[in-house]
Amino acid sequence: MSKVIITCAVTGAIHTPSMSDHLPITPQEIAEQSIAAAEAGASIIHLHARDPKDGRPTPDPAVFMQFLPVIKQSTDAVINITTGGGLGMTLDERLAAPLLAKPEMCSLNMGSMNFNIAPSAARVKHFKHEWEKPYLEGTTNYIFRNTFQDIEQIVERLGKGHGTRFEFECYDVGHLYNLAHMLDRKVVEPPLFTQTIFGILGGIGAEYRNLLFMKETADRLFGDAYVWSVLAAGRHQMPFVTMAGMMGGNVRVGLEDSLWIGKGVQATSNAQQVAKIRRILEELSLEIATPAEARAMLKLKGGDMVGF
């Protein structure tokens, strides 16, 4: 059985500062939590940026460049930059930082979808910033756009242009078929790092039968041409990634995906989540992949070839 790649998604664009005091906001906080997550066992660090003044998600390359070099200089982890960005960002805005940084890996959502995080607004008693509540509640009328043309453009500009490979984010079964279509047309090349995602309102639900079905479908579509990974939102995070590890898959944790470390207990850091899933996997006699081993499994270009 292959070693398990642990990805840590450090801050994301879903949770807002009022949801947790432990969510990294400033470039310094993002860098510190990323480095600690790598030291805890994460071989891939998935990154978004936030405006340090109020925590709003930002596509500004200047903000990314305040923490990307620090992380690279402090750890050997693979740096994975979002192309999904945040709500309402244009494709050019979403690609601005990756095109400047030329990273080894970027995330790539495999389709357009309703993406509703509005229910989380009702669980926040007091908001720190004026933007947070309308940002969350506005997602009842929000569609995350990634058309076939958008996907091909991202692959062309980043993949073929800079040698970047992708974490293909699949929020539903149809996204797996979209990825298979791109593979059949040779738009993308194996091995496909396929992140199957559960529990986002608008995507496939967090039920164990769905995890089995997504894995079965990916096996049928991709055979040995893909590397399977799992993330699940909120309280589903640890049970789902544990099941994925037991099934021979790879895992993603982090405060982007869940603010919790246990029932009713918020995580105090990304590293805490990484350390927990590492302990669980090692107690199951599974070995954790190093960054070098992850690079070999995913055929990445190497950290010395990035643009920062």
Secondary structure by P-SEA (a helix, b strand, c coil): ccbbbbbbbcccccccccccccccccaaaaaaaaaaaaaacccbbbbcccccccccccccaaaaaacaaaaaaccccbbbbbccccccccccccaaaaaaacccbbbbccccccccaaaaaaacccccccccaaaaaacccccccccaaaaaaaaaacccccbbbbccccccaaaaaaaaaaaaacccccccbbbbbccccccccccaaaaaaaaaaaaaaccccbbbbbbbcccaaaaaaaaaaaaccccccccccccccccccccccaaaaaaaaaaaaaaacbbbbcaaaaaaaacccccccccc
